[in-house]
Amino acid sequence: AGDWKDWSVGVYVNSHDRTSLYVAKEWLHQPNVSWWPRSVHLGVLAVAATGYKPVLVGALGEVVLRFGKYETAFLVQPVSVGDSPAVIAWQVFRVQF
């Protein structure tokens, strides 16, 4: 039970060709200025992921574009953490439930 809003869990193959399991909590903000596009949100993603040595625990910056219940996100890990390299990633498609 409990509120799982803004939480994500998943599986992917990482850059070391290892299977990674992750859990993440997302905080998004939409700047309150008249010129800012309503579909663009800035955020931080707190992540724990297996498949790295040591297990990756960190924060990623993100820009999320929302179109109804669909979204795409650009993520940035600006520094290397353990054997996880600095990365810029694009989540092509996400659905909000």
Backbone bond lengths (Angstrom), bond angles and torsions (degrees), N, CA, C in turn:
res aa  C-N    CA-C-N  psi(-1)  N-CA   C-N-CA  omega(-1)  CA-C   N-CA-C  phi
1 A - - - 1.459 - - 1.519 108.89 -
2 G 1.300 115.99 -175.54 1.453 120.54 -179.85 1.512 111.41 104.88
3 D 1.303 115.81 172.36 1.457 122.53 -178.43 1.526 109.69 -93.99
4 W 1.331 117.59 114.60 1.465 122.41 179.71 1.518 111.63 -102.92
5 K 1.338 117.61 16.82 1.470 121.01 177.93 1.528 109.06 -59.71
6 D 1.312 116.82 136.16 1.464 124.73 178.67 1.532 113.67 70.79
7 W 1.331 118.54 15.71 1.461 122.97 173.61 1.519 108.80 -104.89
8 S 1.317 116.94 148.61 1.461 122.58 176.25 1.520 108.67 -133.95
9 V 1.317 115.89 147.16 1.464 122.56 170.87 1.519 106.65 -136.71
10 G 1.326 116.23 149.83 1.449 118.14 179.87 1.505 113.51 -175.84
11 V 1.323 114.19 -176.54 1.459 123.32 -178.97 1.523 107.70 -136.55
12 Y 1.325 117.34 140.33 1.461 121.84 174.69 1.522 109.09 -153.04
13 V 1.313 116.55 165.38 1.465 121.94 173.29 1.516 106.43 -97.03
14 N 1.357 116.84 121.62 1.464 120.61 -174.28 1.532 111.69 -84.71
15 S 1.323 116.09 -177.42 1.470 121.76 -176.00 1.526 113.05 -68.60
16 H 1.330 117.92 -10.43 1.470 122.12 175.94 1.532 111.20 -97.80
17 D 1.341 116.16 11.53 1.459 123.49 -178.11 1.532 111.53 60.34
18 R 1.339 115.44 34.25 1.468 121.85 176.29 1.533 108.77 -112.38
19 T 1.312 116.47 147.89 1.460 120.69 174.89 1.521 108.99 -73.88
20 S 1.318 116.84 129.50 1.467 122.55 178.44 1.522 109.74 -117.30
21 L 1.315 115.64 132.55 1.464 122.55 170.39 1.518 106.33 -103.56
22 Y 1.332 117.59 137.43 1.462 118.54 -179.17 1.513 111.87 -136.32
23 V 1.312 114.31 156.24 1.456 123.44 168.69 1.522 105.75 -132.97
24 A 1.340 116.52 139.19 1.464 120.14 -175.45 1.522 110.12 -144.91
25 K 1.313 115.67 148.32 1.469 123.63 174.99 1.519 106.88 -118.86
26 E 1.324 116.95 131.72 1.466 121.99 -175.09 1.521 111.32 -113.90
27 W 1.334 115.04 136.90 1.466 122.41 171.80 1.516 106.91 -122.36
28 L 1.335 116.85 120.15 1.464 121.59 -179.43 1.520 110.94 -115.59
29 H 1.320 114.64 151.45 1.464 121.66 178.78 1.525 108.16 -139.27
30 Q 1.315 115.81 139.17 1.455 120.47 172.72 1.525 107.30 -112.96
31 P 1.340 116.99 113.75 1.467 118.92 -179.58 1.526 111.33 -53.53
32 N 1.304 116.02 138.75 1.457 122.05 -177.10 1.526 110.43 -96.44
33 V 1.318 115.38 64.77 1.462 121.32 175.84 1.523 107.94 -128.45
34 S 1.322 116.83 147.03 1.459 121.34 -171.84 1.524 113.73 -62.42
35 W 1.322 118.56 -30.89 1.470 120.67 -176.04 1.522 113.53 -85.77
36 W 1.353 118.52 -7.53 1.470 121.09 -176.62 1.535 110.36 -78.57
37 P 1.342 118.64 129.54 1.475 120.91 178.96 1.528 111.52 -62.34
38 R 1.341 116.59 133.93 1.473 121.03 -176.03 1.520 113.36 -65.55
39 S 1.321 118.90 -22.51 1.468 121.04 -177.70 1.526 112.85 -86.78
40 V 1.343 118.12 -5.03 1.472 121.82 -175.42 1.532 109.88 -103.15
41 H 1.342 115.85 125.39 1.464 122.33 179.56 1.532 109.15 -124.44
42 L 1.319 117.08 143.42 1.462 122.86 175.17 1.521 107.62 -104.78
43 G 1.340 116.98 147.33 1.445 116.76 -177.53 1.505 115.20 -160.28
44 V 1.323 113.13 178.69 1.458 123.39 175.63 1.519 106.91 -130.31
45 L 1.327 115.39 139.00 1.449 122.35 179.22 1.521 107.92 -120.81
46 A 1.336 117.51 116.55 1.467 121.74 174.24 1.526 106.76 -89.00
47 V 1.350 116.64 126.30 1.460 121.25 -169.89 1.521 111.76 -130.17
48 A 1.331 116.11 143.31 1.462 123.07 165.54 1.526 105.63 -127.32
49 A 1.352 117.04 126.21 1.463 120.89 -176.78 1.524 110.63 -138.20
50 T 1.330 115.76 135.15 1.455 121.33 174.38 1.527 108.58 -83.38
51 G 1.331 116.54 175.81 1.457 120.60 177.80 1.509 113.48 91.95
52 Y 1.323 116.72 1.01 1.468 123.20 176.63 1.518 107.98 -121.22
53 K 1.326 116.53 161.15 1.463 121.71 178.01 1.514 108.47 -121.47
54 P 1.329 119.81 109.48 1.470 127.25 -5.51 1.533 110.68 -74.58
55 V 1.344 116.29 179.67 1.463 120.87 175.17 1.523 107.82 -52.88
56 L 1.331 116.28 133.36 1.466 121.61 -178.18 1.518 110.35 -75.96
57 V 1.314 116.25 122.71 1.461 122.84 172.28 1.511 105.47 -130.29
58 G 1.328 116.49 120.25 1.457 117.83 -176.87 1.516 112.42 -170.86
59 A 1.309 114.88 -172.95 1.464 122.63 179.73 1.520 108.51 -123.66
60 L 1.313 115.39 137.74 1.457 122.40 178.29 1.519 108.84 -119.28
61 G 1.312 116.72 139.45 1.455 120.37 170.55 1.514 108.66 -81.26
62 E 1.334 117.33 152.00 1.461 119.04 178.86 1.520 111.97 -149.70
63 V 1.325 113.80 154.26 1.459 123.01 170.44 1.521 105.42 -122.30
64 V 1.337 116.39 124.20 1.459 121.80 -176.65 1.524 109.04 -116.37
65 L 1.330 115.29 132.14 1.462 122.01 174.27 1.516 107.37 -106.99
66 R 1.346 117.02 121.76 1.464 121.57 -177.46 1.525 110.44 -111.51
67 F 1.329 113.90 137.16 1.457 122.27 176.75 1.525 106.75 -135.30
68 G 1.339 116.26 89.34 1.461 120.29 -174.00 1.515 109.18 68.47
69 K 1.336 117.10 -128.22 1.467 119.86 179.20 1.524 112.01 -89.29
70 Y 1.326 118.52 0.34 1.459 122.77 -179.68 1.523 110.02 -101.11
71 E 1.329 116.40 148.45 1.462 119.71 178.74 1.520 110.67 -150.99
72 T 1.311 114.75 160.76 1.452 123.18 170.71 1.524 106.38 -131.51
73 A 1.319 117.74 150.76 1.466 120.03 -174.54 1.524 110.91 -139.31
74 F 1.322 114.91 142.82 1.460 123.24 172.19 1.521 107.16 -109.82
75 L 1.335 117.36 125.10 1.461 122.86 -175.99 1.517 110.14 -115.29
76 V 1.336 116.89 145.94 1.458 121.72 -179.83 1.527 109.83 -131.78
77 Q 1.329 115.82 123.40 1.465 122.55 168.77 1.524 104.24 -112.40
78 P 1.332 118.18 99.22 1.468 120.57 -169.13 1.527 116.15 -74.19
79 V 1.319 118.22 -14.23 1.473 120.36 -178.24 1.517 109.70 -132.67
80 S 1.323 116.89 157.77 1.463 121.56 174.40 1.516 109.18 -73.82
81 V 1.342 115.78 140.90 1.466 122.39 177.28 1.524 106.40 -128.71
82 G 1.335 117.32 113.28 1.466 120.07 -175.05 1.516 109.17 58.87
83 D 1.334 117.51 -126.87 1.463 118.95 177.35 1.528 112.31 -98.01
84 S 1.340 116.82 13.37 1.464 121.12 174.34 1.529 108.47 -89.44
85 P 1.333 117.49 118.37 1.461 119.88 -177.45 1.521 111.93 -74.06
86 A 1.338 116.41 162.37 1.461 120.05 169.50 1.527 106.61 -58.99
87 V 1.327 116.75 143.82 1.466 118.77 -172.73 1.526 111.11 -151.33
88 I 1.306 114.51 150.11 1.462 122.78 165.76 1.524 105.10 -120.50
89 A 1.322 117.26 124.99 1.464 121.25 -175.44 1.523 110.12 -125.87
90 W 1.319 115.63 154.50 1.451 121.99 176.61 1.517 108.86 -124.80
91 Q 1.321 116.18 116.47 1.468 120.96 172.41 1.522 105.56 -87.54
92 V 1.307 115.19 108.82 1.458 120.10 -171.80 1.514 112.26 -64.98
93 F 1.326 118.42 -40.21 1.450 120.18 -170.97 1.520 110.55 -147.61
94 R 1.326 115.94 126.33 1.456 120.52 174.63 1.536 107.01 -134.20
95 V 1.322 116.20 149.63 1.469 121.56 178.06 1.519 107.72 -123.66
96 Q 1.321 115.77 132.91 1.465 120.65 174.56 1.513 108.69 -89.48
97 F 1.340 116.64 135.21 1.457 121.14 177.27 1.506 109.54 -106.46
